[in-house]
């Protein structure tokens, strides 16, 4: 009797448990979208939606409907999936050493140590390992975009010069102190007389180039209205000058000699006596040479580093020449052909780690092997100099503005193209 009661009770409990299990099925992660050879999981979609909602809540920002959010999350994951697959096909792999170098640059940019960055990530509630892996993927996707979009960006010298002119017109406060000498030509002068006046103007220019005093010559021989003032027109902006002078004078340094310039009045010789209101840019330029070794599946990080240490030892004991080693072993093809030389350059153009190493060297010294995002390097600082980079700075600034604008436009076009070309199948909404 007791045994029958126990059996009945057990059976009843089993039925209740079974009913409860059937009533509350546990959600299992599943594939939501197929993208070429990859898949997007439902958990990935929900993770993005949660992050967006959390950020919106912190910033008091309203959001569209969950359906719209979901569509945006899926679209982003599709684009990322296509790029990740492209990175795999291109053989792009971000090693731990490369990732550590990127993290170091991020930390430096925020005036923090890598450990402080880690603590901030953990404090925000995110796993540091997940943060590293997201960063690794982001670096890989940047490599894919740079490799595919960069060749689509074309910038002409005319575009750069046009932008520089616009920038100068909108912001320039430059004023030029102009010296002027006029070798006049009579109206209706015969060609022989014009030629004779041109010879006089050429001789005046030669005298000035040889060091003669400009104001003295102007007082003695100029037919210009300011001859008695030594030809000094005082300070004026580009737009205040006669159009004959403005384009020739623009951007010139104090002491520049211009002409002879022909007009109906005769031959004009112009000297820039002084410039004020100009923002000059002086930069320290370095002449360096290096050897680059890129780690690979075959060549480990440690092996690459040890190769460079071996090269340094051979250079130090005189058994090898750095330039010849660079030509034979460096994997930077542009500089390897020049015995590792990079040419005169502003150190700011180099990767942060490379720039940092150069800053610590004295002329003639070699660095120890160091890692950048490109691989392992040793670098020698050969020479230093200070250069006037005002015009180059303007060109670089204009180029960067145009490049960023066009790169952003071409990136959008490229992303649309690769999405349109991908095989996409939505399994579940």
KOLKEKE-227435 format. One record per residue (C-alpha): residue in three letters; chain; x, y, z. Coordinates in steps of 0.5 Angstrom, whole numbers. Layout:
% residues N
resn ALA&chain A&xx X&yy Y&zz Z
...
***
This chain:
% residues 429
resn UNK&chain A&xx 0&yy 0&zz 0
resn UNK&chain A&xx 6&yy 5&zz 2
resn UNK&chain A&xx 10&yy 3&zz -4
resn UNK&chain A&xx 4&yy 4&zz -9
resn UNK&chain A&xx 3&yy 11&zz -6
resn UNK&chain A&xx 10&yy 13&zz -7
resn UNK&chain A&xx 10&yy 11&zz -14
resn UNK&chain A&xx 3&yy 15&zz -15
resn UNK&chain A&xx 6&yy 21&zz -12
resn UNK&chain A&xx 13&yy 20&zz -16
resn UNK&chain A&xx 9&yy 19&zz -22
resn UNK&chain A&xx 5&yy 26&zz -20
resn UNK&chain A&xx 11&yy 30&zz -19
resn UNK&chain A&xx 14&yy 28&zz -26
resn UNK&chain A&xx 8&yy 30&zz -29
resn UNK&chain A&xx 8&yy 37&zz -26
resn UNK&chain A&xx 16&yy 37&zz -28
resn UNK&chain A&xx 14&yy 35&zz -35
resn UNK&chain A&xx 9&yy 40&zz -35
resn UNK&chain A&xx 13&yy 46&zz -33
resn UNK&chain A&xx 19&yy 44&zz -37
resn UNK&chain A&xx 14&yy 44&zz -43
resn UNK&chain A&xx 11&yy 51&zz -41
resn UNK&chain A&xx 17&yy 55&zz -40
resn UNK&chain A&xx 22&yy 52&zz -46
resn UNK&chain A&xx 29&yy 55&zz -45
resn UNK&chain A&xx 31&yy 60&zz -51
resn UNK&chain A&xx 37&yy 57&zz -55
resn UNK&chain A&xx 42&yy 61&zz -59
resn UNK&chain A&xx 41&yy 60&zz -66
resn UNK&chain A&xx 43&yy 63&zz -73
resn UNK&chain A&xx 39&yy 69&zz -76
resn UNK&chain A&xx 43&yy 71&zz -82
resn UNK&chain A&xx 47&yy 67&zz -87
resn UNK&chain A&xx 53&yy 72&zz -90
resn UNK&chain A&xx 57&yy 68&zz -96
resn UNK&chain A&xx 60&yy 63&zz -92
resn UNK&chain A&xx 59&yy 66&zz -85
resn UNK&chain A&xx 53&yy 66&zz -80
resn UNK&chain A&xx 50&yy 72&zz -75
resn UNK&chain A&xx 47&yy 69&zz -69
resn UNK&chain A&xx 41&yy 72&zz -65
resn UNK&chain A&xx 46&yy 73&zz -59
resn UNK&chain A&xx 50&yy 78&zz -63
resn UNK&chain A&xx 44&yy 82&zz -65
resn UNK&chain A&xx 42&yy 83&zz -58
resn UNK&chain A&xx 48&yy 85&zz -56
resn UNK&chain A&xx 49&yy 91&zz -61
resn UNK&chain A&xx 42&yy 93&zz -59
resn UNK&chain A&xx 43&yy 92&zz -51
resn UNK&chain A&xx 49&yy 97&zz -52
resn UNK&chain A&xx 46&yy 102&zz -56
resn UNK&chain A&xx 40&yy 102&zz -51
resn UNK&chain A&xx 45&yy 103&zz -45
resn UNK&chain A&xx 49&yy 108&zz -49
resn UNK&chain A&xx 42&yy 112&zz -50
resn UNK&chain A&xx 40&yy 111&zz -43
resn UNK&chain A&xx 46&yy 114&zz -41
resn UNK&chain A&xx 46&yy 120&zz -45
resn UNK&chain A&xx 38&yy 121&zz -45
resn UNK&chain A&xx 37&yy 120&zz -52
resn UNK&chain A&xx 31&yy 117&zz -55
resn UNK&chain A&xx 31&yy 111&zz -60
resn UNK&chain A&xx 27&yy 109&zz -65
resn UNK&chain A&xx 23&yy 102&zz -65
resn UNK&chain A&xx 26&yy 96&zz -63
resn UNK&chain A&xx 24&yy 93&zz -70
resn UNK&chain A&xx 28&yy 99&zz -73
resn UNK&chain A&xx 34&yy 98&zz -68
resn UNK&chain A&xx 34&yy 91&zz -70
resn UNK&chain A&xx 35&yy 92&zz -77
resn UNK&chain A&xx 40&yy 97&zz -76
resn UNK&chain A&xx 44&yy 92&zz -72
resn UNK&chain A&xx 43&yy 86&zz -77
resn UNK&chain A&xx 46&yy 91&zz -83
resn UNK&chain A&xx 52&yy 93&zz -79
resn UNK&chain A&xx 53&yy 85&zz -77
resn UNK&chain A&xx 53&yy 84&zz -85
resn UNK&chain A&xx 58&yy 89&zz -87
resn UNK&chain A&xx 62&yy 87&zz -81
resn UNK&chain A&xx 62&yy 79&zz -83
resn UNK&chain A&xx 63&yy 81&zz -90
resn UNK&chain A&xx 70&yy 85&zz -88
resn UNK&chain A&xx 72&yy 79&zz -83
resn UNK&chain A&xx 71&yy 74&zz -89
resn UNK&chain A&xx 75&yy 79&zz -94
resn UNK&chain A&xx 81&yy 80&zz -88
resn UNK&chain A&xx 81&yy 72&zz -88
resn UNK&chain A&xx 82&yy 71&zz -95
resn UNK&chain A&xx 87&yy 77&zz -95
resn UNK&chain A&xx 91&yy 73&zz -90
resn UNK&chain A&xx 90&yy 79&zz -85
resn UNK&chain A&xx 92&yy 77&zz -78
resn UNK&chain A&xx 93&yy 81&zz -72
resn UNK&chain A&xx 98&yy 78&zz -68
resn UNK&chain A&xx 98&yy 79&zz -60
resn UNK&chain A&xx 105&yy 84&zz -61
resn UNK&chain A&xx 101&yy 88&zz -66
resn UNK&chain A&xx 95&yy 89&zz -62
resn UNK&chain A&xx 99&yy 90&zz -56
resn UNK&chain A&xx 103&yy 96&zz -60
resn UNK&chain A&xx 96&yy 99&zz -62
resn UNK&chain A&xx 94&yy 99&zz -55
resn UNK&chain A&xx 100&yy 102&zz -53
resn UNK&chain A&xx 98&yy 108&zz -58
resn UNK&chain A&xx 91&yy 108&zz -55
resn UNK&chain A&xx 94&yy 109&zz -48
resn UNK&chain A&xx 99&yy 114&zz -50
resn UNK&chain A&xx 93&yy 118&zz -54
resn UNK&chain A&xx 89&yy 118&zz -47
resn UNK&chain A&xx 95&yy 120&zz -43
resn UNK&chain A&xx 94&yy 113&zz -39
resn UNK&chain A&xx 98&yy 107&zz -39
resn UNK&chain A&xx 96&yy 100&zz -42
resn UNK&chain A&xx 94&yy 98&zz -35
resn UNK&chain A&xx 90&yy 104&zz -33
resn UNK&chain A&xx 86&yy 103&zz -40
resn UNK&chain A&xx 85&yy 96&zz -38
resn UNK&chain A&xx 82&yy 98&zz -31
resn UNK&chain A&xx 77&yy 103&zz -34
resn UNK&chain A&xx 75&yy 98&zz -39
resn UNK&chain A&xx 73&yy 93&zz -33
resn UNK&chain A&xx 70&yy 99&zz -29
resn UNK&chain A&xx 65&yy 100&zz -35
resn UNK&chain A&xx 63&yy 93&zz -34
resn UNK&chain A&xx 66&yy 90&zz -40
resn UNK&chain A&xx 71&yy 84&zz -40
resn UNK&chain A&xx 78&yy 86&zz -42
resn UNK&chain A&xx 79&yy 80&zz -46
resn UNK&chain A&xx 73&yy 82&zz -50
resn UNK&chain A&xx 75&yy 89&zz -51
resn UNK&chain A&xx 82&yy 86&zz -54
resn UNK&chain A&xx 78&yy 82&zz -59
resn UNK&chain A&xx 74&yy 87&zz -61
resn UNK&chain A&xx 80&yy 92&zz -62
resn UNK&chain A&xx 83&yy 86&zz -66
resn UNK&chain A&xx 77&yy 85&zz -71
resn UNK&chain A&xx 77&yy 93&zz -71
resn UNK&chain A&xx 84&yy 93&zz -73
resn UNK&chain A&xx 83&yy 88&zz -78
resn UNK&chain A&xx 77&yy 91&zz -81
resn UNK&chain A&xx 81&yy 98&zz -82
resn UNK&chain A&xx 87&yy 94&zz -86
resn UNK&chain A&xx 82&yy 91&zz -90
resn UNK&chain A&xx 78&yy 98&zz -91
resn UNK&chain A&xx 85&yy 102&zz -92
resn UNK&chain A&xx 87&yy 96&zz -97
resn UNK&chain A&xx 81&yy 97&zz -101
resn UNK&chain A&xx 79&yy 104&zz -101
resn UNK&chain A&xx 86&yy 107&zz -101
resn UNK&chain A&xx 87&yy 106&zz -109
resn UNK&chain A&xx 80&yy 109&zz -110
resn UNK&chain A&xx 82&yy 116&zz -107
resn UNK&chain A&xx 85&yy 120&zz -113
resn UNK&chain A&xx 87&yy 127&zz -111
resn UNK&chain A&xx 90&yy 132&zz -116
resn UNK&chain A&xx 95&yy 138&zz -115
resn UNK&chain A&xx 90&yy 142&zz -118
resn UNK&chain A&xx 85&yy 140&zz -112
resn UNK&chain A&xx 90&yy 142&zz -107
resn UNK&chain A&xx 92&yy 148&zz -110
resn UNK&chain A&xx 85&yy 151&zz -110
resn UNK&chain A&xx 84&yy 149&zz -103
resn UNK&chain A&xx 90&yy 152&zz -101
resn UNK&chain A&xx 88&yy 159&zz -104
resn UNK&chain A&xx 81&yy 158&zz -101
resn UNK&chain A&xx 84&yy 157&zz -94
resn UNK&chain A&xx 89&yy 163&zz -95
resn UNK&chain A&xx 83&yy 168&zz -98
resn UNK&chain A&xx 79&yy 166&zz -92
resn UNK&chain A&xx 84&yy 166&zz -86
resn UNK&chain A&xx 90&yy 169&zz -89
resn UNK&chain A&xx 92&yy 176&zz -85
resn UNK&chain A&xx 99&yy 176&zz -89
resn UNK&chain A&xx 101&yy 183&zz -91
resn UNK&chain A&xx 107&yy 184&zz -95
resn UNK&chain A&xx 112&yy 190&zz -95
resn UNK&chain A&xx 113&yy 191&zz -103
resn UNK&chain A&xx 119&yy 195&zz -106
resn UNK&chain A&xx 118&yy 197&zz -113
resn UNK&chain A&xx 122&yy 199&zz -119
resn UNK&chain A&xx 119&yy 201&zz -126
resn UNK&chain A&xx 123&yy 201&zz -132
resn UNK&chain A&xx 118&yy 205&zz -136
resn UNK&chain A&xx 117&yy 204&zz -144
resn UNK&chain A&xx 114&yy 210&zz -148
resn UNK&chain A&xx 107&yy 209&zz -151
resn UNK&chain A&xx 107&yy 206&zz -158
resn UNK&chain A&xx 115&yy 205&zz -157
resn UNK&chain A&xx 118&yy 201&zz -163
resn UNK&chain A&xx 120&yy 194&zz -162
resn UNK&chain A&xx 127&yy 196&zz -161
resn UNK&chain A&xx 126&yy 201&zz -156
resn UNK&chain A&xx 122&yy 195&zz -152
resn UNK&chain A&xx 128&yy 191&zz -153
resn UNK&chain A&xx 133&yy 196&zz -150
resn UNK&chain A&xx 128&yy 197&zz -144
resn UNK&chain A&xx 128&yy 190&zz -143
resn UNK&chain A&xx 135&yy 189&zz -143
resn UNK&chain A&xx 136&yy 195&zz -138
resn UNK&chain A&xx 131&yy 191&zz -133
resn UNK&chain A&xx 135&yy 185&zz -134
resn UNK&chain A&xx 141&yy 189&zz -132
resn UNK&chain A&xx 137&yy 192&zz -126
resn UNK&chain A&xx 135&yy 185&zz -123
resn UNK&chain A&xx 142&yy 182&zz -124
resn UNK&chain A&xx 145&yy 188&zz -120
resn UNK&chain A&xx 140&yy 187&zz -114
resn UNK&chain A&xx 141&yy 179&zz -114
resn UNK&chain A&xx 149&yy 181&zz -114
resn UNK&chain A&xx 147&yy 185&zz -107
resn UNK&chain A&xx 146&yy 192&zz -110
resn UNK&chain A&xx 141&yy 196&zz -105
resn UNK&chain A&xx 134&yy 196&zz -108
resn UNK&chain A&xx 132&yy 203&zz -105
resn UNK&chain A&xx 138&yy 206&zz -108
resn UNK&chain A&xx 137&yy 204&zz -115
resn UNK&chain A&xx 130&yy 205&zz -114
resn UNK&chain A&xx 131&yy 213&zz -112
resn UNK&chain A&xx 136&yy 213&zz -118
resn UNK&chain A&xx 133&yy 210&zz -124
resn UNK&chain A&xx 125&yy 208&zz -122
resn UNK&chain A&xx 120&yy 211&zz -126
resn UNK&chain A&xx 115&yy 209&zz -121
resn UNK&chain A&xx 110&yy 214&zz -117
resn UNK&chain A&xx 114&yy 212&zz -110
resn UNK&chain A&xx 121&yy 212&zz -113
resn UNK&chain A&xx 123&yy 218&zz -108
resn UNK&chain A&xx 121&yy 213&zz -102
resn UNK&chain A&xx 126&yy 208&zz -105
resn UNK&chain A&xx 120&yy 204&zz -109
resn UNK&chain A&xx 117&yy 203&zz -102
resn UNK&chain A&xx 110&yy 201&zz -103
resn UNK&chain A&xx 109&yy 200&zz -95
resn UNK&chain A&xx 105&yy 194&zz -93
resn UNK&chain A&xx 99&yy 191&zz -97
resn UNK&chain A&xx 95&yy 185&zz -97
resn UNK&chain A&xx 95&yy 180&zz -103
resn UNK&chain A&xx 88&yy 183&zz -105
resn UNK&chain A&xx 90&yy 190&zz -105
resn UNK&chain A&xx 96&yy 189&zz -110
resn UNK&chain A&xx 95&yy 190&zz -117
resn UNK&chain A&xx 93&yy 184&zz -120
resn UNK&chain A&xx 100&yy 183&zz -124
resn UNK&chain A&xx 104&yy 183&zz -118
resn UNK&chain A&xx 99&yy 179&zz -113
resn UNK&chain A&xx 100&yy 172&zz -116
resn UNK&chain A&xx 107&yy 173&zz -116
resn UNK&chain A&xx 108&yy 175&zz -109
resn UNK&chain A&xx 103&yy 170&zz -106
resn UNK&chain A&xx 107&yy 166&zz -101
resn UNK&chain A&xx 114&yy 169&zz -102
resn UNK&chain A&xx 119&yy 170&zz -97
resn UNK&chain A&xx 122&yy 177&zz -95
resn UNK&chain A&xx 128&yy 178&zz -99
resn UNK&chain A&xx 125&yy 175&zz -106
resn UNK&chain A&xx 126&yy 178&zz -112
resn UNK&chain A&xx 120&yy 178&zz -118
resn UNK&chain A&xx 121&yy 180&zz -125
resn UNK&chain A&xx 121&yy 184&zz -130
resn UNK&chain A&xx 114&yy 183&zz -130
resn UNK&chain A&xx 111&yy 187&zz -137
resn UNK&chain A&xx 105&yy 191&zz -137
resn UNK&chain A&xx 103&yy 197&zz -141
resn UNK&chain A&xx 107&yy 202&zz -137
resn UNK&chain A&xx 114&yy 198&zz -138
resn UNK&chain A&xx 118&yy 193&zz -134
resn UNK&chain A&xx 116&yy 192&zz -126
resn UNK&chain A&xx 121&yy 189&zz -121
resn UNK&chain A&xx 118&yy 188&zz -115
resn UNK&chain A&xx 122&yy 186&zz -108
resn UNK&chain A&xx 119&yy 183&zz -102
resn UNK&chain A&xx 122&yy 187&zz -97
resn UNK&chain A&xx 118&yy 184&zz -91
resn UNK&chain A&xx 112&yy 180&zz -89
resn UNK&chain A&xx 108&yy 180&zz -83
resn UNK&chain A&xx 102&yy 177&zz -80
resn UNK&chain A&xx 104&yy 170&zz -83
resn UNK&chain A&xx 104&yy 164&zz -79
resn UNK&chain A&xx 111&yy 160&zz -81
resn UNK&chain A&xx 112&yy 153&zz -79
resn UNK&chain A&xx 119&yy 151&zz -78
resn UNK&chain A&xx 120&yy 143&zz -77
resn UNK&chain A&xx 125&yy 139&zz -75
resn UNK&chain A&xx 127&yy 134&zz -80
resn UNK&chain A&xx 131&yy 127&zz -79
resn UNK&chain A&xx 134&yy 123&zz -84
resn UNK&chain A&xx 134&yy 116&zz -82
resn UNK&chain A&xx 135&yy 109&zz -85
resn UNK&chain A&xx 132&yy 102&zz -82
resn UNK&chain A&xx 131&yy 95&zz -83
resn UNK&chain A&xx 124&yy 92&zz -82
resn UNK&chain A&xx 123&yy 85&zz -81
resn UNK&chain A&xx 115&yy 82&zz -81
resn UNK&chain A&xx 113&yy 76&zz -77
resn UNK&chain A&xx 109&yy 71&zz -81
resn UNK&chain A&xx 107&yy 64&zz -80
resn UNK&chain A&xx 114&yy 61&zz -82
resn UNK&chain A&xx 118&yy 67&zz -78
resn UNK&chain A&xx 116&yy 68&zz -71
resn UNK&chain A&xx 116&yy 74&zz -67
resn UNK&chain A&xx 122&yy 72&zz -63
resn UNK&chain A&xx 126&yy 70&zz -69
resn UNK&chain A&xx 125&yy 77&zz -72
resn UNK&chain A&xx 127&yy 80&zz -66
resn UNK&chain A&xx 133&yy 76&zz -66
resn UNK&chain A&xx 135&yy 77&zz -73
resn UNK&chain A&xx 135&yy 84&zz -72
resn UNK&chain A&xx 140&yy 84&zz -66
resn UNK&chain A&xx 144&yy 79&zz -70
resn UNK&chain A&xx 145&yy 85&zz -75
resn UNK&chain A&xx 146&yy 90&zz -70
resn UNK&chain A&xx 152&yy 86&zz -67
resn UNK&chain A&xx 155&yy 85&zz -74
resn UNK&chain A&xx 155&yy 92&zz -75
resn UNK&chain A&xx 158&yy 94&zz -68
resn UNK&chain A&xx 164&yy 89&zz -69
resn UNK&chain A&xx 165&yy 92&zz -76
resn UNK&chain A&xx 163&yy 85&zz -80
resn UNK&chain A&xx 157&yy 88&zz -84
resn UNK&chain A&xx 155&yy 94&zz -87
resn UNK&chain A&xx 148&yy 97&zz -84
resn UNK&chain A&xx 146&yy 99&zz -91
resn UNK&chain A&xx 148&yy 93&zz -95
resn UNK&chain A&xx 144&yy 89&zz -89
resn UNK&chain A&xx 138&yy 93&zz -90
resn UNK&chain A&xx 138&yy 92&zz -98
resn UNK&chain A&xx 139&yy 85&zz -97
resn UNK&chain A&xx 134&yy 83&zz -91
resn UNK&chain A&xx 129&yy 89&zz -90
resn UNK&chain A&xx 122&yy 88&zz -92
resn UNK&chain A&xx 120&yy 95&zz -93
resn UNK&chain A&xx 121&yy 95&zz -101
resn UNK&chain A&xx 122&yy 103&zz -102
resn UNK&chain A&xx 127&yy 104&zz -97
resn UNK&chain A&xx 131&yy 97&zz -98
resn UNK&chain A&xx 133&yy 99&zz -105
resn UNK&chain A&xx 136&yy 106&zz -102
resn UNK&chain A&xx 140&yy 102&zz -97
resn UNK&chain A&xx 134&yy 103&zz -92
resn UNK&chain A&xx 134&yy 110&zz -92
resn UNK&chain A&xx 128&yy 114&zz -91
resn UNK&chain A&xx 130&yy 121&zz -94
resn UNK&chain A&xx 129&yy 127&zz -90
resn UNK&chain A&xx 122&yy 127&zz -87
resn UNK&chain A&xx 118&yy 130&zz -81
resn UNK&chain A&xx 118&yy 125&zz -75
resn UNK&chain A&xx 111&yy 126&zz -75
resn UNK&chain A&xx 109&yy 122&zz -81
resn UNK&chain A&xx 112&yy 116&zz -78
resn UNK&chain A&xx 108&yy 111&zz -73
resn UNK&chain A&xx 108&yy 113&zz -66
resn UNK&chain A&xx 113&yy 108&zz -64
resn UNK&chain A&xx 118&yy 109&zz -70
resn UNK&chain A&xx 117&yy 117&zz -68
resn UNK&chain A&xx 119&yy 115&zz -61
resn UNK&chain A&xx 125&yy 111&zz -62
resn UNK&chain A&xx 128&yy 117&zz -67
resn UNK&chain A&xx 127&yy 122&zz -61
resn UNK&chain A&xx 131&yy 118&zz -56
resn UNK&chain A&xx 137&yy 117&zz -61
resn UNK&chain A&xx 143&yy 122&zz -62
resn UNK&chain A&xx 146&yy 123&zz -69
resn UNK&chain A&xx 149&yy 116&zz -71
resn UNK&chain A&xx 146&yy 112&zz -66
resn UNK&chain A&xx 142&yy 105&zz -67
resn UNK&chain A&xx 136&yy 103&zz -64
resn UNK&chain A&xx 135&yy 97&zz -60
resn UNK&chain A&xx 129&yy 92&zz -64
resn UNK&chain A&xx 122&yy 95&zz -63
resn UNK&chain A&xx 115&yy 93&zz -65
resn UNK&chain A&xx 111&yy 97&zz -69
resn UNK&chain A&xx 104&yy 95&zz -73
resn UNK&chain A&xx 108&yy 94&zz -79
resn UNK&chain A&xx 113&yy 89&zz -76
resn UNK&chain A&xx 120&yy 89&zz -72
resn UNK&chain A&xx 125&yy 95&zz -74
resn UNK&chain A&xx 132&yy 97&zz -72
resn UNK&chain A&xx 133&yy 105&zz -74
resn UNK&chain A&xx 139&yy 109&zz -74
resn UNK&chain A&xx 138&yy 117&zz -74
resn UNK&chain A&xx 143&yy 119&zz -79
resn UNK&chain A&xx 142&yy 127&zz -79
resn UNK&chain A&xx 138&yy 132&zz -76
resn UNK&chain A&xx 136&yy 139&zz -79
resn UNK&chain A&xx 131&yy 145&zz -78
resn UNK&chain A&xx 127&yy 147&zz -84
resn UNK&chain A&xx 121&yy 152&zz -86
resn UNK&chain A&xx 115&yy 148&zz -88
resn UNK&chain A&xx 110&yy 153&zz -88
resn UNK&chain A&xx 108&yy 151&zz -96
resn UNK&chain A&xx 109&yy 144&zz -94
resn UNK&chain A&xx 105&yy 145&zz -88
resn UNK&chain A&xx 99&yy 148&zz -92
resn UNK&chain A&xx 100&yy 142&zz -98
resn UNK&chain A&xx 100&yy 137&zz -93
resn UNK&chain A&xx 94&yy 140&zz -89
resn UNK&chain A&xx 90&yy 141&zz -96
resn UNK&chain A&xx 92&yy 134&zz -98
resn UNK&chain A&xx 89&yy 131&zz -91
resn UNK&chain A&xx 83&yy 135&zz -91
resn UNK&chain A&xx 81&yy 132&zz -99
resn UNK&chain A&xx 84&yy 125&zz -97
resn UNK&chain A&xx 79&yy 125&zz -91
resn UNK&chain A&xx 73&yy 127&zz -95
resn UNK&chain A&xx 74&yy 123&zz -101
resn UNK&chain A&xx 76&yy 117&zz -96
resn UNK&chain A&xx 70&yy 117&zz -93
resn UNK&chain A&xx 66&yy 118&zz -99
resn UNK&chain A&xx 69&yy 112&zz -102
resn UNK&chain A&xx 69&yy 108&zz -96
resn UNK&chain A&xx 61&yy 109&zz -96
resn UNK&chain A&xx 61&yy 107&zz -104
resn UNK&chain A&xx 65&yy 101&zz -103
resn UNK&chain A&xx 61&yy 98&zz -97
resn UNK&chain A&xx 55&yy 99&zz -101
resn UNK&chain A&xx 58&yy 95&zz -107
resn UNK&chain A&xx 61&yy 89&zz -102
resn UNK&chain A&xx 54&yy 88&zz -99
resn UNK&chain A&xx 51&yy 88&zz -106
resn UNK&chain A&xx 55&yy 83&zz -108
resn UNK&chain A&xx 55&yy 78&zz -102
resn UNK&chain A&xx 50&yy 73&zz -101
resn UNK&chain A&xx 45&yy 74&zz -95
resn UNK&chain A&xx 40&yy 70&zz -93
resn UNK&chain A&xx 35&yy 72&zz -87
resn UNK&chain A&xx 33&yy 65&zz -83
resn UNK&chain A&xx 29&yy 68&zz -78
resn UNK&chain A&xx 27&yy 75&zz -76
***
